[in-house]
Amino acid sequence: MQRKRIAIAAVAVAATGAAVAFTLPSMAGTTPSSGGASRTAAAGDVAPQLLAAMQRDLGLNADQARARLKRATWASRVSSTLAAQTGKEYAGAWLTQDGMTLKVAVTDKAQAKLVEKAGAEPVLAERSAQALDAAKQKLDEARAAATKLTGWYVDNPTNKVVVVAQPGETKSAWAFAEDAGLDLDDVSVKTAPQAKPLADVRGADPYIINGNARCSIGFAVEGGFVTAGHCGVPGDTTTDINGGAQGEVTFSVFPGDADMGVVAVAANFADELLPVVNDFDGNLLPVAGSTEAPVGAAICRSGSTTGLRCGVIQAKNQTVTYPEGAVTGLTQTDVCAEGGDSGGSWLSGDQAQGVTSGGSGDCTVGGTTFFQPVNEILATNDLTLLTSAGGQAPPAGGEEPPADAAGNCADLPINGQSEINRAGATQVQPQGGAFQANAGEQSACLQSPDGADFDLVLQQRTRQGFRTVATAKGENGTKTLTFNGQAGTYRYIVAATSGSGAYTMGISVP
C-alpha cells in the first residue's frame, strides 16, 4: 500500500446532533421458512440465485454481476479511507451508472491527488459533506411542517440537498427549505408520490405479535433477531407462525428517528436463528457480514410477495414522510416492492444492508423502495450479527494492542501532525470531521510532544450523539488503540491532559 499523508487541522470539539434514522413495516427472514427451503448457497462466492436476479433486473450476465459486486466492495473501502484522509474537505462518494467508476468529491483541489492515487475519479465540489449534512439536519428539525412533501436527502453527485415534493407541490418544497433556513442555492426540488408502508400482507418468515399482528424476521443476531420498529413495542410477546412461544420485543422505534426493532428469543429458538436469507424459491442465501455498499452499488432484497428483486442504491440518509409521520436515515433504491415485502432483508452480495421500510409503485410498473440500514440497528443496540463466514461478525468493543505493537505513528496509512497550544484543549480528527468506516478493525496511534500527556479517544456516532467506544491508555509518549466494530461514522478526539505542543497521529480504517 502506498502511504499518503494528510494535513491534520486543529479544531475545537463541538456538540454534534445525533444521527437520525428512518422507519416502516416488516422484515425478511433469516430462518428457514415453513416451506422448507433446502438449498443453501455457499459463503465466499456470490449465490447463483442472486446473480440470476441481478441478470434479470439489471440486464447483467453472471460475470458482470460479480464484477459489480466486487467493485462495490472495493469502492466501500476506498471511499471510507478517502473520507478519513480528506476530513472536512470530503464531499461524498458514489459509483457511476455502470457501477464500475468510483467518484469522490472534495472541496479542495489539492486533495484530488489523493483521490487519483486511490484509483477513484476526483470531483471538485462547492459544498462539503458536513455542510450538506448540516443543511439536511435543519430540514429534519422542521419536519413537522412538511405536510406536502415526500422527503429530502443529500445528493452527492449534484452536491445539493434534494427536497422531494408530492406532485403539484414544488412551491411548498421551496418554501419549506427557505423557512428552515437553507440557502436555496444549496437546494434542488423533485417530485414523487408519497411513500407508504408495505406491511399489509404477510412478510418473510413471519412471526406474530401479541397473537394478532404479523411481521417478518430480519437478520439473526446473538440472542434474537432484528426487525422493524413498527412490529411491536417493548414487552410485546411474539410467537412463531404455528403459535409456539418465541420471544419478546426488547426495543423498538417507530415512527420518528428509525424503524428498528429487536426481539429476544426463548432458549428453544436459539438453534433456529440462522445467518441466511430466504429467497422464496427453495434457497437460503448466506449472510457473511454487513459492509455497507456505496451509492450506485447494485443491491437485492427478498420479500414474501415478490421474492428476490434487484436494483441500485440511489441515495442515503433520506428523510421520508409517511402517513404515520416522517422518518429519517433511510436508504433509497430503485428496487420494486409490494405489500407484504416490508421488513425483508437487503443484501449486497453476501453483506447485510438493511430491512425494507416502504415505498411507492409496484413490481409491474416499477417504483422506489426505502430500507432501514442494518448497521444502525446493530450499533444502537450493541448487537452482534450472526454470519455464515465464521459464526459472528466482530462485536463492538475496543482493546489496547500489545506495547510492542505501538510502532511509529507515521507508519499508518493516514497520518500527519497538528498542535495543541494549551493544556486542557481538545481537537477532533481527522481534520475536524468524522469518517465512515466499514465493519472490522481500525487502529490509531498518537505520539505526544515531549513533556506532555495527550489522550486519544475513538467515538462512534449514534442517535444519541457521539459515544466513546475506545480509549488509548498508558502514560508513555506513544499511545495506540485498536477497535473491532460495526460499520458506522467515527471520529477521534485528541485531548491534552497536561502540557502542550505538536503531536503526530496516524490512523487506519477497514
N, C-alpha and C positions, 0 to 999 in steps of 0.2 A: 504494500500500500504506500502510495506517495503521501508524505506528510504535508499538511497545509497549516499555515499559521493564521491566526486571527488577531485583530487588534481588539483587546477586551476593554470596552469602555466602562468607566465608572458611572454608577447611577445609584441614587438612594432607593431603599426599599419603599415601595408604595403599596397601599392596600389595594388588593385586586378582587373584583367581584367574583362570586362563584360561577363556574361554568354551568349553564342550564342545559337540560336535555329534553327530549320530546316523547310523546306518548300516544298509545292507542290499543287495539284489540289483542287477539290471542296468538300463541307461539307454536312453531312446528316441532315435531317430536325428535327426540334423540334416543328413545327406547323403541324396541320392536313393536310394530303395530299389532293389533289383534288379528290382522290378516296374515301374519306370519311371514313378514319379509325375511327372505332366507339368504340372499347373496350379499356378501359384504365386500366392498371394493377395498383393495389393499392400500394401506397407508404408504406414502412415499411417492406414489405416482398419481396422476390425475384419474379419478374414477371415470371409466368409459361412459357411464350414463351422463356425467357432467359434460364430457366432450361432445356427446351426441346432442345434448340440449343447447350447447353453445353453437354447434354447427347449424341446428335448426333455427335458432333465434337471432344469431349474429351473422349467419352466412359464412362460417369458417369451416375449414377442414380440420382434422384432428391435429395436424402439425401446427397450423396457425393458432388454434386454440391453446395448445401447450405453450407456444411462444408468447402469446399474450399474457398468460398467467405467470410465466417465468419473468417476463419483463415487468409486470406489476409488482412482483416480489422485489426485484432489483430496485425499481423506482421508489418503493416504500422506504427501503434502507437509505438510498442516496438522498432522497428529499429530507429524511429525518436528520441526516448528518449535515446537509447544507443549511437547514433551518437553524441548527445549533451553531454552525460556523458563521453565518451571516447575522444572527441575532435580530436586533431591532430593524435591520435593513431587509429582512426576509419579507416577501410579499406573496407567498403562496406557490404551489406546485400543482401540475396536472399532466396527465397523459393526453396526447392528441387523439383525434378521432380514430386513428388506426390502432391505438393502444400501444404503440411502439416507441414514440418520441416523448421523452420527459422534458417539459418546460418548467423552469424555475424562475420566478420573478424576484427581482431585487430592486431596491430604490437607489443604490449606489453603483455607478458604472464600474468602479474598481472591484466590486465583488463578482462581476461577470466572469472573471478569470477562474475563480474557484468553481463556478458552475460548469464551465467548459472542461476543466480538468477532471471533474467528476463524471463526465460523459453525458451531461444534460445540456439543453439549449437555453442560454440566458435570455431573459426578457426584462427590459428596463421598465419599471413601474413607477407611477407617481405616488401611490399610497402604500404604506407598509401593511402587513397583515395585522399588526397591533392596532393601527389606526382604523382599519376596516372593522375589526372585531369590536373596537370601542364604539363605532358608529352603530353597528348592529345591536350592541347592548342597549343603546338609547331607545331603539325601536322595541326591544324586549320589555324595557321598563314602561313603555307607553302602550303595551299590547291591549290593555282594556279598551282602548279607543279604536281598535282595529276591527270594526264591525262589518266592513265591506271588503275585506282583504282575504286572500288565500294564505299568505305568509310572506316571509322575507329571508334572505340569505346573502352571504358574501360570495360573489362570483369571481374566482381567481383569474380566469382568462381575460375578463373585461376590467378587472381591478376596481370593481364597484360593488355597492350594496344594491341588490335587486329586490324591489318590493313587488309582490305579485298580487294583482287586484282581481276581483271577480269580474267577469265580462261586463263592460259598460261602466266600470267604476275607476278608471285610471285617474280621474281628478281626485278621488278620495285617497288614492295611493300617494300622490304628490303632496296633498295636504297633510296626510299622516306623517310623512317624512319631515316636512317642514316644521310641523308642530312639535315633533320630537327633538328638534334642534339640529338636524343634519344639514350640511351644506349640500344643496341639490345637485351640485356638480359631481358629488360622490355617489349619486343615486341613478338608477335606471328603473323603469317600470315595465312589467309584463302583465299579461292576463292569463288566467287559467280557472277552470271550475273549482269550487270549493271541494276539498278532500273530505272523505268520510271514513269512519271505522269500517273494518271488513270482518266483523266478528259475529255476524248474524246467523251463520251456519256453522256446522262442525268444523273445527280446525284439525290439526295433525296430532296423532296420538293423543286423543282427548283425555281430559280429566274433569271431574265435576266439583264445583264449589258449592258448599252448603246444600248439596242434594238437588240443585236446580240449574245453576248456570254452568255452561260448558266452555272450557278453554283448552289450550294446547300446551304441551310441554315445550320448553325452548331448548336450551343446551344443558346437559348434565354437569353439575358441579359437585364438589365434595359435600356429601350430606343432603343433597337435594337437587333442585333444578331452578333455572331462571325462567321467567315468563313475563307476560305483560302485566303492567300495574293495575289495569282495569279489571283484572281477573281475581278480584277479592281484596280484602283489607286484612291487616294483621289480626290473627285469631280465627279467621275463617278456616273451616276444615275442608279437606279435599279427599275425594275417593277416585278410584280408577273407574273405567267405563263399565265394569261389572259390579260396581258398588262396594268393592273392597276398600277398607280404610287405608289411606295413602299417606297423608301428611297434613301440614298446617301452613298457612301463609304467615311468614315472619316479617315481610317487608313489602311495601308497595307504594308507588307514587303514580297518581293519575287523577285528573289532568294536572297541568302545572309544569313543573320542571322536567318531568320524564314520564315515560310509560314503562316502568320497570317493576317487576315483582319477583319475590323469592319464596319458594316453598321448601320447607324442611320435611323430608320423608321419613316414614317409620322404618325401623330396622329391617323389616321383612321386604322392603322395597329397594334396599341398598344395592342388591345384585342386579336390579333391573335398570339402573342408571348407566346407560352405555354412551360412549363418546362417538355417536353416529347420528346421521340424519336419514329419515325415511324418505325415499323418493316416490313412494306410492306406485312403484312398478316392480315390487319384489326385491328391492335392493336397499342396503344400508351404506350410506356414504360416510367415509371416515372424517373425523374432526381431529386434526393434528396440532392445532394451535389457534391463535387469534391475532395474527399480524394484520394490522389494518391496511386495506388496499387504498390506493390514492384515487383522487378524482380522475375519471377517464378509464379506470380499470374495468374489465369485464367482471360480472358478478351474477350469481344464480341464487334462486330461492326455491324452497319446496313448500307446498301447501296442499291440503287435502282436496280442495276444489279443482284446481287447475294443474296440480302436480309440479314438476320441475320446470322452471322457466328462467331465462337468462336475459341479460341486458348490460347496461353500462351505468356506473356511478356518475351522476351529474353535478351534485353539489353536496356539501357537508354543513353541519351545524345550522340547518334550516329551521326556522320557526314556522309552524303550520297552524292555521286556525281551523279547528274542528267545531261542529255544533256544540260539543261539550266544553270547549274552551281552547285557548292557544297553548301549544306545547313547543318548546324549542330544543335544539340539539339533534334533530333528525337528519338522516342522510337521504337525499333524493335520487331516484333512479328512473329509468325508462322501462323497467320491467313491468309487465302487466300482472294484475292480481284481481281476484274477485272475492265476494263474500264467502267467508269460511277459510280463506287463506291467511287471515290475520293471525299474527303470532308465529308464523312459520319461520324456519331457520334460513339465514342468508350465508352463503359460502363464496369465497374466492379461492378456487382450487380446494384444498382441504383446510383452509383457515376460516374459522368462525368470524362472521362480521356483525350480525345483529339479528333482530327479530322484527317481523312485519308489524307495522303500525297502522297505516291506512293509505288512502289514495283516491284517485278518480279514474274513470274509464274501466275497461274490461279486457279480456284476452281475445275478443273478437275484433275490436277496433283499436286496441292498444290503450295505453294510459300511463299515468305516473303513480309510482308507489314509493312510500317512505318507510324506512326502518330505524329502529332504536339501536344504536351501536352497542354491541355486547360488552366491549371493554369498559364502558362506563358503568354498566351494571356490576361487573366484576370488581372494579376499583372502588365503587361507592360502598360495596358490601364486604370487601376483603374476601372475595370468593376465589376458589381455585377451579379453573375449568378442567374437566376430565378430558383427556385426549387419547387418541389411538396410537400416538407415536411413542408412548412410553408410560402411559397411565395418567400423567398430570402435567399441566403447564406449570412453570415456576410460580410459586406463591409470592405474594407481595412480601417484601422484607429486605433489609439491608444487613450487611455484615462487613466487618473490617478485614481486609486481607492480611496475610502474614506480614511481619515487619520487613522481611527481606524482599517483599514484592513492591515496595514503595517506588523504587527506581527514580528516574528523572521525569519531572512533570512535562518537560519538552518532548519526551518520547511518545506521548499520547497524540493521536492524530489531529485533535483540535486543541490548540494551545496558544498562549500569549501572556502578556504582562499588563498589570494595572497597578494602581497605587491607592492606598487609603491613608489620608493625611492626619487622622486623629484617632485615638483610642475610643472605642465605643461605636464607631461608624460601621455601616454595612453597605455592601454592594450586591446587586443582582447580576448574575452571569448566566449565559453569555450575552454580553453587550446590552445589559439592561432588559433582556427579553426572556421569553420562555421558548422551549423547543419541544417538538413531537418526537417521542421515542417509541420504537416497536417493543413488543414483549421480549424479554431476555435480559442479559446482564449489561449494565452500563457501569462505568467506573470514572473516577475523578481523582486528581492529585493536586495538592496545594503546597507550595513552598513559601513559607512566611519569611519576611525580612529578618535580618539578624537582630536579636534582642527583642523581638515581638512575638506575640502568640495570636495567630489567626485561626478561627474555626471555620469548617466547611460543612454546609448543611444542604441536603437534597430535599426538595419539596415537590409534591405532585398535586396537580390541580384537581379538586373535587367540586361538587356542587355547593359545598360549604366553604369554598375558597381553597387556597394552597395549604396543604398539611405536610409536616415533616415526615419523611419516610426513612431517612438515613442520615447519620452524622459521623464525620471523621473524628476519631478520638486520639488521645495521646498528647504528650507535651513536647514532642520533638518538632524540629523545624519543618519537616515534610509530613503532611497528613494525607492519607488516602482512604478511599471508600469504594466499595462495590455494592450494587443493588440489583437483585433479580426481581423484576416486577412485570406487571401487565403493561400493554401499550397505553400511552397517555401523554399528557402535557406536563413537562417538568421544568424546574429552574433550580439553579444553585444560588445559595446565599453565602457570601464571604463576610465574616464578622471579625473585626479587630477587638479581641477581648482585652489585649494590652499592647501597647506600643503602636507604631505606625510605620509606613514605608511601602516600597514597591514589592509586589509578590508575583510569582509565576503560577499559572494554573493550566492544567490540561484535562480534557475530558474525552471520553469515547462513548458512542451511542450504538445500540444494536440495530 
